[in-house]
Amino acid sequence: MRRLSAAELDAERRLVEAAQADPARFGELYERYVDAIYSFSYHQTGSHQQAEEVTAET
């Protein structure tokens, strides 16, 4: 994953804050990161089932 600029970090922070207050915005946050979380989890565990469980718990 590439490093984010200051403006991108600020936008991410605002999205997280919005997601904490509005479940619909949480879906946006989830969709943005679900693939990266799954990929990381799979590479760490080597198991699709465990990666799915870790992703769901995250």
PyMOL Python script that loads the backbone (N, CA, C, O; Angstrom):
from pymol import cmd

cmd.read_pdbstr("""\
ATOM      1  N   MET A   1       0.848  -1.168   0.000  1.00  0.00           N
ATOM      2  CA  MET A   1       0.000   0.000   0.000  1.00  0.00           C
ATOM      3  C   MET A   1       0.898   1.237   0.000  1.00  0.00           C
ATOM      4  O   MET A   1       1.868   1.307   0.755  1.00  0.00           O
ATOM      5  N   ARG A   2       0.579   2.181  -0.826  1.00  0.00           N
ATOM      6  CA  ARG A   2       1.404   3.387  -0.926  1.00  0.00           C
ATOM      7  C   ARG A   2       1.131   4.324   0.246  1.00  0.00           C
ATOM      8  O   ARG A   2       0.098   4.232   0.909  1.00  0.00           O
ATOM      9  N   ARG A   3       2.072   5.216   0.484  1.00  0.00           N
ATOM     10  CA  ARG A   3       1.897   6.220   1.542  1.00  0.00           C
ATOM     11  C   ARG A   3       0.921   7.289   1.074  1.00  0.00           C
ATOM     12  O   ARG A   3       0.909   7.668  -0.097  1.00  0.00           O
ATOM     13  N   LEU A   4       0.116   7.760   1.991  1.00  0.00           N
ATOM     14  CA  LEU A   4      -0.875   8.784   1.673  1.00  0.00           C
ATOM     15  C   LEU A   4      -0.312  10.174   1.933  1.00  0.00           C
ATOM     16  O   LEU A   4       0.497  10.375   2.839  1.00  0.00           O
ATOM     17  N   SER A   5      -0.750  11.117   1.131  1.00  0.00           N
ATOM     18  CA  SER A   5      -0.364  12.513   1.339  1.00  0.00           C
ATOM     19  C   SER A   5      -1.115  13.057   2.554  1.00  0.00           C
ATOM     20  O   SER A   5      -2.037  12.419   3.063  1.00  0.00           O
ATOM     21  N   ALA A   6      -0.716  14.222   3.003  1.00  0.00           N
ATOM     22  CA  ALA A   6      -1.387  14.854   4.142  1.00  0.00           C
ATOM     23  C   ALA A   6      -2.864  15.087   3.842  1.00  0.00           C
ATOM     24  O   ALA A   6      -3.713  14.889   4.711  1.00  0.00           O
ATOM     25  N   ALA A   7      -3.173  15.506   2.619  1.00  0.00           N
ATOM     26  CA  ALA A   7      -4.574  15.740   2.242  1.00  0.00           C
ATOM     27  C   ALA A   7      -5.355  14.430   2.234  1.00  0.00           C
ATOM     28  O   ALA A   7      -6.508  14.390   2.663  1.00  0.00           O
ATOM     29  N   GLU A   8      -4.730  13.357   1.747  1.00  0.00           N
ATOM     30  CA  GLU A   8      -5.401  12.053   1.727  1.00  0.00           C
ATOM     31  C   GLU A   8      -5.615  11.533   3.143  1.00  0.00           C
ATOM     32  O   GLU A   8      -6.667  10.968   3.443  1.00  0.00           O
ATOM     33  N   LEU A   9      -4.632  11.716   4.008  1.00  0.00           N
ATOM     34  CA  LEU A   9      -4.789  11.305   5.405  1.00  0.00           C
ATOM     35  C   LEU A   9      -5.917  12.064   6.081  1.00  0.00           C
ATOM     36  O   LEU A   9      -6.680  11.494   6.860  1.00  0.00           O
ATOM     37  N   ASP A  10      -6.020  13.343   5.783  1.00  0.00           N
ATOM     38  CA  ASP A  10      -7.094  14.153   6.346  1.00  0.00           C
ATOM     39  C   ASP A  10      -8.453  13.660   5.852  1.00  0.00           C
ATOM     40  O   ASP A  10      -9.409  13.589   6.624  1.00  0.00           O
ATOM     41  N   ALA A  11      -8.537  13.321   4.570  1.00  0.00           N
ATOM     42  CA  ALA A  11      -9.791  12.798   4.010  1.00  0.00           C
ATOM     43  C   ALA A  11     -10.143  11.459   4.652  1.00  0.00           C
ATOM     44  O   ALA A  11     -11.312  11.200   4.936  1.00  0.00           O
ATOM     45  N   GLU A  12      -9.148  10.611   4.882  1.00  0.00           N
ATOM     46  CA  GLU A  12      -9.386   9.322   5.543  1.00  0.00           C
ATOM     47  C   GLU A  12      -9.886   9.540   6.968  1.00  0.00           C
ATOM     48  O   GLU A  12     -10.810   8.863   7.417  1.00  0.00           O
ATOM     49  N   ARG A  13      -9.276  10.479   7.669  1.00  0.00           N
ATOM     50  CA  ARG A  13      -9.700  10.777   9.045  1.00  0.00           C
ATOM     51  C   ARG A  13     -11.149  11.238   9.072  1.00  0.00           C
ATOM     52  O   ARG A  13     -11.922  10.822   9.935  1.00  0.00           O
ATOM     53  N   ARG A  14     -11.519  12.102   8.122  1.00  0.00           N
ATOM     54  CA  ARG A  14     -12.899  12.584   8.062  1.00  0.00           C
ATOM     55  C   ARG A  14     -13.862  11.436   7.747  1.00  0.00           C
ATOM     56  O   ARG A  14     -14.965  11.387   8.292  1.00  0.00           O
ATOM     57  N   LEU A  15     -13.452  10.515   6.873  1.00  0.00           N
ATOM     58  CA  LEU A  15     -14.305   9.375   6.549  1.00  0.00           C
ATOM     59  C   LEU A  15     -14.499   8.482   7.771  1.00  0.00           C
ATOM     60  O   LEU A  15     -15.611   8.018   8.025  1.00  0.00           O
ATOM     61  N   VAL A  16     -13.443   8.240   8.521  1.00  0.00           N
ATOM     62  CA  VAL A  16     -13.558   7.426   9.738  1.00  0.00           C
ATOM     63  C   VAL A  16     -14.498   8.099  10.729  1.00  0.00           C
ATOM     64  O   VAL A  16     -15.346   7.437  11.326  1.00  0.00           O
ATOM     65  N   GLU A  17     -14.356   9.391  10.906  1.00  0.00           N
ATOM     66  CA  GLU A  17     -15.247  10.121  11.815  1.00  0.00           C
ATOM     67  C   GLU A  17     -16.693  10.040  11.343  1.00  0.00           C
ATOM     68  O   GLU A  17     -17.601   9.855  12.153  1.00  0.00           O
ATOM     69  N   ALA A  18     -16.912  10.178  10.044  1.00  0.00           N
ATOM     70  CA  ALA A  18     -18.271  10.089   9.497  1.00  0.00           C
ATOM     71  C   ALA A  18     -18.826   8.680   9.683  1.00  0.00           C
ATOM     72  O   ALA A  18     -20.004   8.511   9.997  1.00  0.00           O
ATOM     73  N   ALA A  19     -17.980   7.673   9.490  1.00  0.00           N
ATOM     74  CA  ALA A  19     -18.418   6.280   9.626  1.00  0.00           C
ATOM     75  C   ALA A  19     -18.813   5.955  11.060  1.00  0.00           C
ATOM     76  O   ALA A  19     -19.688   5.120  11.289  1.00  0.00           O
ATOM     77  N   GLN A  20     -18.185   6.598  12.011  1.00  0.00           N
ATOM     78  CA  GLN A  20     -18.534   6.371  13.414  1.00  0.00           C
ATOM     79  C   GLN A  20     -19.925   6.905  13.729  1.00  0.00           C
ATOM     80  O   GLN A  20     -20.592   6.410  14.638  1.00  0.00           O
ATOM     81  N   ALA A  21     -20.356   7.900  12.990  1.00  0.00           N
ATOM     82  CA  ALA A  21     -21.656   8.524  13.245  1.00  0.00           C
ATOM     83  C   ALA A  21     -22.756   8.027  12.318  1.00  0.00           C
ATOM     84  O   ALA A  21     -23.936   8.128  12.653  1.00  0.00           O
ATOM     85  N   ASP A  22     -22.386   7.490  11.151  1.00  0.00           N
ATOM     86  CA  ASP A  22     -23.374   7.137  10.127  1.00  0.00           C
ATOM     87  C   ASP A  22     -23.062   5.759   9.546  1.00  0.00           C
ATOM     88  O   ASP A  22     -22.066   5.605   8.839  1.00  0.00           O
ATOM     89  N   PRO A  23     -23.899   4.752   9.832  1.00  0.00           N
ATOM     90  CA  PRO A  23     -23.649   3.405   9.330  1.00  0.00           C
ATOM     91  C   PRO A  23     -23.495   3.328   7.805  1.00  0.00           C
ATOM     92  O   PRO A  23     -22.747   2.486   7.308  1.00  0.00           O
ATOM     93  N   ALA A  24     -24.174   4.173   7.075  1.00  0.00           N
ATOM     94  CA  ALA A  24     -24.048   4.156   5.614  1.00  0.00           C
ATOM     95  C   ALA A  24     -22.623   4.516   5.194  1.00  0.00           C
ATOM     96  O   ALA A  24     -22.100   3.959   4.229  1.00  0.00           O
ATOM     97  N   ARG A  25     -22.009   5.428   5.904  1.00  0.00           N
ATOM     98  CA  ARG A  25     -20.628   5.809   5.595  1.00  0.00           C
ATOM     99  C   ARG A  25     -19.658   4.698   5.987  1.00  0.00           C
ATOM    100  O   ARG A  25     -18.581   4.576   5.403  1.00  0.00           O
ATOM    101  N   PHE A  26     -20.041   3.879   6.986  1.00  0.00           N
ATOM    102  CA  PHE A  26     -19.193   2.752   7.350  1.00  0.00           C
ATOM    103  C   PHE A  26     -19.055   1.802   6.170  1.00  0.00           C
ATOM    104  O   PHE A  26     -17.982   1.241   5.950  1.00  0.00           O
ATOM    105  N   GLY A  27     -20.125   1.616   5.413  1.00  0.00           N
ATOM    106  CA  GLY A  27     -20.067   0.760   4.229  1.00  0.00           C
ATOM    107  C   GLY A  27     -19.032   1.246   3.234  1.00  0.00           C
ATOM    108  O   GLY A  27     -18.331   0.441   2.620  1.00  0.00           O
ATOM    109  N   GLU A  28     -18.931   2.544   3.073  1.00  0.00           N
ATOM    110  CA  GLU A  28     -17.923   3.126   2.179  1.00  0.00           C
ATOM    111  C   GLU A  28     -16.513   2.810   2.688  1.00  0.00           C
ATOM    112  O   GLU A  28     -15.631   2.441   1.914  1.00  0.00           O
ATOM    113  N   LEU A  29     -16.322   2.958   3.973  1.00  0.00           N
ATOM    114  CA  LEU A  29     -15.028   2.664   4.582  1.00  0.00           C
ATOM    115  C   LEU A  29     -14.697   1.181   4.431  1.00  0.00           C
ATOM    116  O   LEU A  29     -13.565   0.827   4.099  1.00  0.00           O
ATOM    117  N   TYR A  30     -15.678   0.318   4.672  1.00  0.00           N
ATOM    118  CA  TYR A  30     -15.496  -1.126   4.534  1.00  0.00           C
ATOM    119  C   TYR A  30     -15.085  -1.488   3.107  1.00  0.00           C
ATOM    120  O   TYR A  30     -14.109  -2.209   2.904  1.00  0.00           O
ATOM    121  N   GLU A  31     -15.820  -0.995   2.135  1.00  0.00           N
ATOM    122  CA  GLU A  31     -15.525  -1.309   0.736  1.00  0.00           C
ATOM    123  C   GLU A  31     -14.133  -0.836   0.330  1.00  0.00           C
ATOM    124  O   GLU A  31     -13.480  -1.466  -0.501  1.00  0.00           O
ATOM    125  N   ARG A  32     -13.690   0.243   0.898  1.00  0.00           N
ATOM    126  CA  ARG A  32     -12.376   0.793   0.560  1.00  0.00           C
ATOM    127  C   ARG A  32     -11.256  -0.137   1.015  1.00  0.00           C
ATOM    128  O   ARG A  32     -10.228  -0.230   0.344  1.00  0.00           O
ATOM    129  N   TYR A  33     -11.433  -0.826   2.138  1.00  0.00           N
ATOM    130  CA  TYR A  33     -10.334  -1.590   2.726  1.00  0.00           C
ATOM    131  C   TYR A  33     -10.509  -3.103   2.780  1.00  0.00           C
ATOM    132  O   TYR A  33      -9.556  -3.802   3.124  1.00  0.00           O
ATOM    133  N   VAL A  34     -11.666  -3.631   2.461  1.00  0.00           N
ATOM    134  CA  VAL A  34     -11.903  -5.063   2.636  1.00  0.00           C
ATOM    135  C   VAL A  34     -10.924  -5.923   1.832  1.00  0.00           C
ATOM    136  O   VAL A  34     -10.434  -6.928   2.347  1.00  0.00           O
ATOM    137  N   ASP A  35     -10.635  -5.558   0.606  1.00  0.00           N
ATOM    138  CA  ASP A  35      -9.723  -6.369  -0.207  1.00  0.00           C
ATOM    139  C   ASP A  35      -8.300  -6.353   0.353  1.00  0.00           C
ATOM    140  O   ASP A  35      -7.627  -7.383   0.378  1.00  0.00           O
ATOM    141  N   ALA A  36      -7.853  -5.195   0.795  1.00  0.00           N
ATOM    142  CA  ALA A  36      -6.505  -5.090   1.359  1.00  0.00           C
ATOM    143  C   ALA A  36      -6.396  -5.888   2.660  1.00  0.00           C
ATOM    144  O   ALA A  36      -5.381  -6.538   2.910  1.00  0.00           O
ATOM    145  N   ILE A  37      -7.435  -5.836   3.478  1.00  0.00           N
ATOM    146  CA  ILE A  37      -7.430  -6.583   4.737  1.00  0.00           C
ATOM    147  C   ILE A  37      -7.423  -8.080   4.463  1.00  0.00           C
ATOM    148  O   ILE A  37      -6.679  -8.828   5.096  1.00  0.00           O
ATOM    149  N   TYR A  38      -8.251  -8.518   3.519  1.00  0.00           N
ATOM    150  CA  TYR A  38      -8.286  -9.939   3.171  1.00  0.00           C
ATOM    151  C   TYR A  38      -6.930 -10.388   2.635  1.00  0.00           C
ATOM    152  O   TYR A  38      -6.407 -11.418   3.059  1.00  0.00           O
ATOM    153  N   SER A  39      -6.363  -9.627   1.715  1.00  0.00           N
ATOM    154  CA  SER A  39      -5.081  -9.985   1.110  1.00  0.00           C
ATOM    155  C   SER A  39      -3.985 -10.101   2.168  1.00  0.00           C
ATOM    156  O   SER A  39      -3.224 -11.068   2.180  1.00  0.00           O
ATOM    157  N   PHE A  40      -3.913  -9.120   3.043  1.00  0.00           N
ATOM    158  CA  PHE A  40      -2.920  -9.155   4.113  1.00  0.00           C
ATOM    159  C   PHE A  40      -3.142 -10.378   5.002  1.00  0.00           C
ATOM    160  O   PHE A  40      -2.193 -11.084   5.343  1.00  0.00           O
ATOM    161  N   SER A  41      -4.393 -10.623   5.371  1.00  0.00           N
ATOM    162  CA  SER A  41      -4.720 -11.757   6.241  1.00  0.00           C
ATOM    163  C   SER A  41      -4.363 -13.078   5.581  1.00  0.00           C
ATOM    164  O   SER A  41      -3.840 -13.982   6.232  1.00  0.00           O
ATOM    165  N   TYR A  42      -4.644 -13.190   4.290  1.00  0.00           N
ATOM    166  CA  TYR A  42      -4.323 -14.429   3.573  1.00  0.00           C
ATOM    167  C   TYR A  42      -2.812 -14.650   3.533  1.00  0.00           C
ATOM    168  O   TYR A  42      -2.342 -15.766   3.756  1.00  0.00           O
ATOM    169  N   HIS A  43      -2.061 -13.608   3.255  1.00  0.00           N
ATOM    170  CA  HIS A  43      -0.606 -13.752   3.194  1.00  0.00           C
ATOM    171  C   HIS A  43      -0.018 -14.100   4.565  1.00  0.00           C
ATOM    172  O   HIS A  43       1.013 -14.767   4.645  1.00  0.00           O
ATOM    173  N   GLN A  44      -0.653 -13.661   5.615  1.00  0.00           N
ATOM    174  CA  GLN A  44      -0.175 -13.972   6.961  1.00  0.00           C
ATOM    175  C   GLN A  44      -0.543 -15.390   7.388  1.00  0.00           C
ATOM    176  O   GLN A  44       0.242 -16.058   8.063  1.00  0.00           O
ATOM    177  N   THR A  45      -1.733 -15.854   6.999  1.00  0.00           N
ATOM    178  CA  THR A  45      -2.213 -17.153   7.476  1.00  0.00           C
ATOM    179  C   THR A  45      -2.028 -18.275   6.463  1.00  0.00           C
ATOM    180  O   THR A  45      -1.879 -19.435   6.849  1.00  0.00           O
ATOM    181  N   GLY A  46      -2.037 -17.945   5.166  1.00  0.00           N
ATOM    182  CA  GLY A  46      -1.953 -18.968   4.127  1.00  0.00           C
ATOM    183  C   GLY A  46      -3.243 -19.761   3.974  1.00  0.00           C
ATOM    184  O   GLY A  46      -3.262 -20.795   3.306  1.00  0.00           O
ATOM    185  N   SER A  47      -4.307 -19.292   4.581  1.00  0.00           N
ATOM    186  CA  SER A  47      -5.583 -20.003   4.567  1.00  0.00           C
ATOM    187  C   SER A  47      -6.707 -19.052   4.168  1.00  0.00           C
ATOM    188  O   SER A  47      -6.882 -17.986   4.758  1.00  0.00           O
ATOM    189  N   HIS A  48      -7.472 -19.471   3.142  1.00  0.00           N
ATOM    190  CA  HIS A  48      -8.603 -18.637   2.728  1.00  0.00           C
ATOM    191  C   HIS A  48      -9.638 -18.532   3.853  1.00  0.00           C
ATOM    192  O   HIS A  48     -10.183 -17.457   4.103  1.00  0.00           O
ATOM    193  N   GLN A  49      -9.901 -19.647   4.522  1.00  0.00           N
ATOM    194  CA  GLN A  49     -10.898 -19.638   5.591  1.00  0.00           C
ATOM    195  C   GLN A  49     -10.475 -18.715   6.737  1.00  0.00           C
ATOM    196  O   GLN A  49     -11.281 -17.923   7.225  1.00  0.00           O
ATOM    197  N   GLN A  50      -9.232 -18.815   7.160  1.00  0.00           N
ATOM    198  CA  GLN A  50      -8.768 -17.950   8.248  1.00  0.00           C
ATOM    199  C   GLN A  50      -8.743 -16.490   7.813  1.00  0.00           C
ATOM    200  O   GLN A  50      -9.064 -15.601   8.601  1.00  0.00           O
ATOM    201  N   ALA A  51      -8.363 -16.238   6.560  1.00  0.00           N
ATOM    202  CA  ALA A  51      -8.343 -14.861   6.056  1.00  0.00           C
ATOM    203  C   ALA A  51      -9.751 -14.277   6.047  1.00  0.00           C
ATOM    204  O   ALA A  51      -9.940 -13.107   6.378  1.00  0.00           O
ATOM    205  N   GLU A  52     -10.740 -15.086   5.671  1.00  0.00           N
ATOM    206  CA  GLU A  52     -12.128 -14.617   5.690  1.00  0.00           C
ATOM    207  C   GLU A  52     -12.571 -14.310   7.115  1.00  0.00           C
ATOM    208  O   GLU A  52     -13.248 -13.310   7.357  1.00  0.00           O
ATOM    209  N   GLU A  53     -12.189 -15.166   8.054  1.00  0.00           N
ATOM    210  CA  GLU A  53     -12.560 -14.943   9.454  1.00  0.00           C
ATOM    211  C   GLU A  53     -11.913 -13.674  10.002  1.00  0.00           C
ATOM    212  O   GLU A  53     -12.570 -12.870  10.664  1.00  0.00           O
ATOM    213  N   VAL A  54     -10.627 -13.500   9.723  1.00  0.00           N
ATOM    214  CA  VAL A  54      -9.924 -12.299  10.189  1.00  0.00           C
ATOM    215  C   VAL A  54     -10.554 -11.055   9.580  1.00  0.00           C
ATOM    216  O   VAL A  54     -10.760 -10.058  10.272  1.00  0.00           O
ATOM    217  N   THR A  55     -10.858 -11.109   8.290  1.00  0.00           N
ATOM    218  CA  THR A  55     -11.466  -9.966   7.608  1.00  0.00           C
ATOM    219  C   THR A  55     -12.815  -9.636   8.228  1.00  0.00           C
ATOM    220  O   THR A  55     -13.120  -8.467   8.466  1.00  0.00           O
ATOM    221  N   ALA A  56     -13.619 -10.650   8.488  1.00  0.00           N
ATOM    222  CA  ALA A  56     -14.940 -10.430   9.082  1.00  0.00           C
ATOM    223  C   ALA A  56     -14.822  -9.834  10.485  1.00  0.00           C
ATOM    224  O   ALA A  56     -15.628  -8.987  10.869  1.00  0.00           O
ATOM    225  N   GLU A  57     -13.829 -10.273  11.243  1.00  0.00           N
ATOM    226  CA  GLU A  57     -13.654  -9.774  12.605  1.00  0.00           C
ATOM    227  C   GLU A  57     -13.084  -8.364  12.638  1.00  0.00           C
ATOM    228  O   GLU A  57     -13.262  -7.632  13.612  1.00  0.00           O
ATOM    229  N   THR A  58     -12.398  -7.992  11.566  1.00  0.00           N
ATOM    230  CA  THR A  58     -11.795  -6.659  11.504  1.00  0.00           C
ATOM    231  C   THR A  58     -12.855  -5.667  11.131  1.00  0.00           C
ATOM    232  O   THR A  58     -12.572  -4.474  11.020  1.00  0.00           O
TER     233      THR A  58
END
""", "prot")
cmd.dss("prot")
cmd.show_as("cartoon", "prot")
cmd.util.cbc("prot")
cmd.orient("prot")
